[in-house]
Structures are given as C-alpha cells and as structure tokens.
Amino acid sequence: MIVSGCSIGDVRRTPPAPTSSAPTPASTDPSGPPPSPAPVAETRRTRLAVPERYDPPFVEFVDAEQGYALFGACDGRPPGPDCRALLWSTRDGGRTWQRLRHPKPVADNQQMYAAPGVLALWAEPHGWWTSTDNGKTFRHTPGEKSPPQWQAAQGRFQLIVDSGKVGRWDGRKLRPLPAQPPVPVLNTVAEGDGRIVTQDGTEYGGPLVVAGAGEDGRLHTAISIDEGRSWQKTPVPAPEGEVGVLRVQAVGELWLIGERPDRTSFPALWRLEGRDWKLVSAEGHPPRGWAVPLGGGIAAVVSPRGAGAVAEGRYVDLPWPLTGDHLLRLLPDGTLFAGAQEEILLGVGTFADLTWTAVILETD
C-alpha cells in the first residue's frame, strides 16, 4: 500500500514570495497534447511497520522537512481495539519516519491537522489533542471547538465561523473587531505581510483583506490598512462567468481566487495593485483547473492536462510531474506540496528552478 495525501484549506501566515520569473512554456496550445512530465529528482521510499489492513494514510507537511502521517482507518472502517490509529512523523523531508504515540488511538473518527509549530488530532467524540513539540507530548481539549493552540496558528485575523464576523486572536480567543468590514458576505480573510505607515506615523501590518461572493453573484471585498480599525470597500472587476466562492490568498502579494459554482471549472483571478483589484488574464487556459498563486505575478495551475502556470496574461503548460489528481498548495516556507493517492510531491526552490521530490510510504 502507498501513501495518500491531501491538503487542508486553512488560513496560514503569509509565506515568502518565491523568486520567480515568467515560466518557459512546454506547450502553449491547449488543444494539443499536454507535455510529458519531467521525472522527479529524487524518490524517498520508506516501508513502515503498519499492517496491510490499514487504509492509506493522511499525510501533511508543514514545510520542506517536517511532516506527519496518520493511519486512521482499516478496511474503510474507523479504528477499533483491533485497529488502533497510528501516527508517524518525519523531520528530514520524508527520508526517514519515526513512530509517535497517538494519544487517543480508538475513536469513531480520526483527523489530523498540522501547521508550523503545532500538530492537532481530532478523535471524535473525545475531543482534540494538540502538540507543540513535534508530537512528543499532547494536551487534551474536550469538545468540538478548535483548541487554542491550533487557533493561534491560523494568524492574527480570522473569520469567526459562528457569526460570520472578522475576529482578532488575543491569545485565548477570537474577539470580533469593533469595526466590521462593510460587506454583506464573507468567505475569507487574509493579512498581507507588508508594513504600512500612516500619515501620523503609526505603523501597521497588512493590509488586511476580506472577500466574499453573494448568492446574487455579486463580489465583495474590503481593505483595512490599520489592522481592522477602519475599512474601505474595493470594487472587483466583473469576470467572465459566475463565481461561487471568493477567496483571498497572500503570497507576498494579494490575490483573489473566484471559485466557480461547480468548484472544478477554471477560476477567475485578480491581483491587488495599489488598492485596486486587477483582473488577471489567462489566455489559453484549460476549461478546468485549480490555481495556486505563488507570488511574483505567477499562479501555478493543476488541471486534467497536468501542471501549468498563469503569467503575463496567458496560460502555459509546464513539465512538472503533476497530474490532475494532485492537490496543490503552497506551504508557509514556500515549498509546493502536491498530494495524490500514490505519492506526495514536494517542490523546493525558485519557480524558475524548482526541484521535485516524491515521498512514498509503503506498509507491511
């Protein structure tokens, strides 16, 4: 059995913008055959002491070196006394793996979430167990509410799910901002990694951006340059086609990603220039695909054609070793993480000189 991998759509701190240049196209004709993917530079294959009856694990990496694997089911069923959840970790990019003690191996449902500095395990219905020392020790938090250690890792400003308001993490809980953004619907909130000095000399981080798509098809965004003390509505140029969810992503620069109602059609894209959103053209893009902004005016794309990129107003195919089955996201340290049923791929380096490594876990 080999590894399965998937990404979690959480809000993380802004990763550094990669040093990038316009991609060299492997193919610019979307009607032609996709390019042959280049082989990975290295394959890191490890056999773990895990019985064959276990389902493929859920694998997460928080950077190019630190990763975790959770075996949380057997033959499609939740773990029981004869199939206890198993937890493993790597600190060298998947070259070697070490067994960790799972604090609650028998539960109705096992989930794992990881961010820099924190590992969170959900064992339903018993609650959460969180670790801030790479899985050596865990702290139990009863109930369904996310534990404070995990909440703190999601950034200073977050969307409060229950109320739909923007909150600021104060070290113990999310507190709604006194001044809420003047938008009727919120899908995401993100904070840029810049520094802003106002006319009176006050310095703030950000900017802080919120975005949402209404059921009527209207798109809403607002920007704060004083960490949520005041807001300015920012119009979004109308894209072609409908948008179901509008997300913000900060990658050294701020992007909007307009997910289509079917979640698979090629998204609409915008970049923030000054305080204005500019629609990003992607001439020649495939009809379906998922876009991941990388910074430097470039967004990576995964589609049934394989890998590609949007840059300088057009889409180009790239010979990366990705397929339409890979789920791609950018880790906080700038590493590209691509998870599929059979492998994890880690892309390290600059966009113009990216090195891909395959991480494969096998069981007994």
Residue pairs with C-beta under 8 A, 6 or more apart in sequence:
1 52
1 54
1 56
1 362
1 363
2 56
2 341
2 342
2 343
2 360
2 361
2 362
3 56
3 57
3 59
3 69
3 342
3 343
3 344
3 359
3 360
3 361
4 56
4 57
4 58
4 59
4 339
4 340
4 341
4 342
5 58
5 59
5 60
5 327
5 337
5 338
5 339
5 340
5 343
5 344
6 58
6 59
6 327
6 339
7 327
7 328
7 329
7 337
7 339
8 60
8 113
10 113
10 115
10 154
11 154
11 155
11 158
11 159
11 188
11 189
11 190
12 115
12 116
12 153
12 154
12 155
12 332
13 116
13 155
13 193
13 332
14 190
14 191
14 192
14 193
14 250
14 251
14 252
14 332
15 251
15 252
15 330
15 331
15 332
15 333
15 334
16 252
16 295
16 333
16 334
17 251
17 252
17 253
17 294
17 295
17 296
18 294
18 295
18 296
18 334
18 350
18 351
19 296
19 350
19 351
19 352
20 294
20 295
20 296
20 297
20 298
20 350
20 351
20 352
21 296
21 351
21 352
22 298
22 311
22 312
23 298
23 309
23 311
23 316
23 318
23 351
23 352
24 352
25 316
25 317
25 318
26 35
26 316
26 317
26 318
26 319
27 33
27 34
27 35
27 316
27 317
28 284
28 314
28 316
28 317
29 284
30 284
30 285
30 286
30 305
30 315
30 317
34 305
34 306
34 317
35 306
35 317
35 318
35 319
36 319
37 306
37 307
37 319
37 320
37 321
37 322
37 323
38 319
38 320
38 321
38 356
39 321
40 321
40 345
40 356
40 357
40 358
41 355
41 356
41 357
42 357
42 358
43 357
43 358
43 360
44 93
44 94
44 95
44 357
44 358
44 359
44 360
45 360
45 362
46 94
46 95
46 96
46 97
46 360
46 361
46 362
47 361
47 362
47 363
47 364
48 69
48 88
48 97
48 361
48 362
48 363
48 364
49 99
49 364
50 71
50 86
50 363
50 364
51 363
51 364
52 363
52 364
53 74
53 75
53 83
54 71
54 73
54 74
54 83
54 86
54 363
55 71
55 72
55 73
55 74
55 75
55 76
56 341
57 69
57 70
57 71
57 72
57 88
57 361
58 69
58 70
58 72
58 111
58 112
59 67
59 68
59 69
59 70
59 339
59 344
59 359
59 361
60 67
60 68
60 112
60 113
60 114
61 67
61 68
61 114
61 331
61 335
61 337
61 344
61 346
62 114
62 115
62 116
62 331
62 332
63 116
63 331
63 332
63 333
63 335
64 93
64 331
64 333
64 335
64 346
64 348
65 90
65 91
65 92
65 93
66 89
66 90
66 91
66 116
66 134
67 89
67 90
67 93
67 94
67 114
67 344
67 359
68 87
68 88
68 89
68 90
68 100
68 112
68 114
68 119
68 135
69 87
69 88
69 89
69 90
69 97
69 361
70 85
70 86
70 87
70 88
70 110
70 111
70 112
70 121
71 85
71 86
71 87
71 88
72 78
72 79
72 85
72 109
72 110
72 111
72 112
73 79
73 83
73 110
74 80
74 82
74 83
77 83
78 107
78 108
78 109
78 110
79 85
79 105
79 106
79 107
79 110
80 106
81 106
84 102
84 105
84 106
85 102
85 104
85 105
85 106
85 107
85 110
85 123
86 99
86 102
86 105
87 99
87 100
87 101
87 102
87 112
87 121
87 135
88 97
88 98
88 99
88 100
88 361
89 97
89 98
89 100
89 134
89 135
90 96
90 97
90 98
91 98
91 134
93 346
93 357
93 359
94 344
94 346
94 357
94 359
97 361
100 135
100 136
102 121
103 121
103 123
103 129
103 138
103 140
104 121
104 123
104 126
104 129
107 123
107 124
107 125
107 126
108 124
108 125
109 122
109 123
109 124
110 121
110 122
110 123
110 124
111 121
111 122
111 124
112 119
112 120
112 121
112 122
113 119
113 120
113 121
113 122
113 150
114 120
115 150
115 153
115 154
115 332
116 153
116 332
117 132
117 153
118 130
118 131
118 132
118 149
118 150
118 152
118 153
119 130
119 131
119 134
119 135
120 128
120 129
120 130
120 131
120 146
120 147
120 149
120 150
121 128
121 129
121 130
121 138
122 128
123 129
126 142
127 140
127 141
127 142
127 143
127 144
128 140
128 141
128 142
128 143
128 146
128 147
128 150
129 138
129 139
129 140
129 141
130 138
130 139
130 141
130 147
130 149
130 150
131 137
131 138
131 139
132 149
139 147
139 149
141 147
141 148
148 171
148 172
148 173
151 158
151 169
151 173
151 174
152 169
152 171
154 169
155 169
155 190
155 191
156 168
156 169
156 191
156 205
156 227
157 166
157 167
157 168
157 169
157 177
157 189
157 191
157 208
157 227
157 228
158 166
158 167
158 169
158 174
158 189
159 165
159 166
159 167
159 186
159 187
159 188
159 189
160 166
160 167
160 174
160 176
163 176
164 185
164 186
165 176
165 177
165 180
165 186
166 176
166 177
166 180
166 181
166 186
166 189
166 210
166 228
167 174
167 175
167 176
167 177
168 174
168 175
168 177
168 227
168 228
177 228
177 229
178 229
179 228
179 229
179 230
179 231
180 231
181 210
181 222
181 224
181 231
182 222
182 231
182 233
183 210
183 211
183 212
183 220
183 221
183 222
183 233
184 212
184 214
184 220
185 212
185 213
185 214
185 215
185 220
186 210
186 211
186 212
187 211
187 212
187 213
187 245
187 246
187 247
188 210
188 211
188 212
188 246
188 247
188 248
189 208
189 209
189 210
189 211
189 248
190 208
190 209
190 248
190 249
190 250
190 254
191 205
191 206
191 207
191 208
191 209
191 250
192 205
192 206
192 207
192 208
192 209
192 250
192 253
192 254
193 205
193 250
193 252
194 205
194 206
194 207
195 203
195 204
195 205
196 203
196 204
196 205
196 206
196 207
196 225
196 226
197 203
197 204
198 204
198 225
198 226
202 226
204 225
204 226
204 227
205 227
206 224
206 225
206 227
207 223
207 224
207 225
207 254
208 223
208 224
208 225
208 227
208 228
209 221
209 222
209 223
209 224
209 248
209 250
209 254
209 272
210 221
210 222
210 248
211 219
211 220
211 221
211 236
211 246
211 247
211 248
211 256
212 219
212 220
212 221
212 246
213 219
213 220
213 243
213 244
213 245
213 246
213 258
214 220
217 242
217 243
219 236
219 238
219 243
219 246
219 258
220 233
220 236
220 246
221 233
221 234
221 235
221 236
221 246
221 248
221 256
221 277
222 231
222 232
222 233
222 234
223 231
223 232
223 234
223 272
223 275
224 230
224 231
224 232
225 232
232 275
234 275
234 276
234 277
235 277
236 246
236 256
236 270
236 277
237 270
237 277
237 278
237 279
239 258
239 268
239 270
239 279
240 268
241 260
241 265
241 268
242 260
242 261
243 258
243 259
243 260
243 261
243 267
243 268
244 259
244 260
244 261
244 262
244 263
245 258
245 259
245 263
246 256
246 257
246 258
246 259
247 256
247 257
247 258
247 259
248 254
248 255
248 256
248 257
249 255
249 256
249 257
249 292
249 293
251 293
251 294
251 295
251 330
252 295
252 296
253 271
253 272
253 293
253 295
253 296
253 297
254 271
254 272
255 269
255 270
255 271
255 272
255 280
255 293
255 299
256 268
256 269
256 270
256 271
256 272
256 277
257 267
257 268
257 269
257 291
257 293
258 267
258 268
258 269
258 270
259 267
260 266
260 267
260 268
264 288
265 287
265 288
266 282
266 285
266 286
266 287
266 288
266 289
266 291
266 303
267 289
267 290
267 291
268 279
269 279
269 280
269 282
269 291
269 293
269 299
269 310
270 277
270 278
270 279
270 280
271 277
271 278
271 280
271 297
272 278
280 299
280 310
280 313
281 313
281 314
282 310
282 313
282 314
282 315
283 313
283 314
283 315
284 314
284 315
284 316
285 301
285 308
285 310
285 315
286 301
286 303
286 304
286 305
286 308
286 315
288 303
288 304
289 301
289 302
289 303
289 304
289 305
289 308
290 301
290 302
290 303
290 327
290 328
291 299
291 300
291 301
291 310
292 299
292 300
292 301
292 302
292 328
292 329
292 330
292 336
293 299
293 300
293 330
294 300
294 330
294 351
296 351
297 311
297 312
298 309
298 310
298 311
298 351
299 309
299 310
299 311
300 307
300 308
300 309
300 318
300 328
300 336
301 307
301 308
301 309
301 310
301 315
302 308
302 322
302 323
302 324
302 326
302 327
302 328
302 338
303 324
304 324
305 317
305 324
306 317
306 318
306 320
306 322
306 323
306 324
307 317
307 318
307 319
307 320
307 321
307 322
308 315
308 316
308 317
308 318
309 315
309 316
309 318
309 351
320 347
320 354
320 356
321 345
321 356
321 358
322 328
322 338
322 345
323 340
325 340
325 341
326 338
326 339
326 340
326 345
327 338
327 339
327 340
328 336
328 337
328 338
329 336
329 337
330 336
330 337
331 337
335 346
335 347
335 348
336 345
336 346
336 347
336 348
336 354
337 344
337 345
337 346
337 347
338 344
338 345
338 346
338 347
339 345
342 360
343 358
343 359
343 360
344 358
344 359
344 360
345 356
345 357
345 358
345 359
346 356
346 357
346 359
347 354
347 355
347 356
347 357
348 354
348 355
348 357
349 355
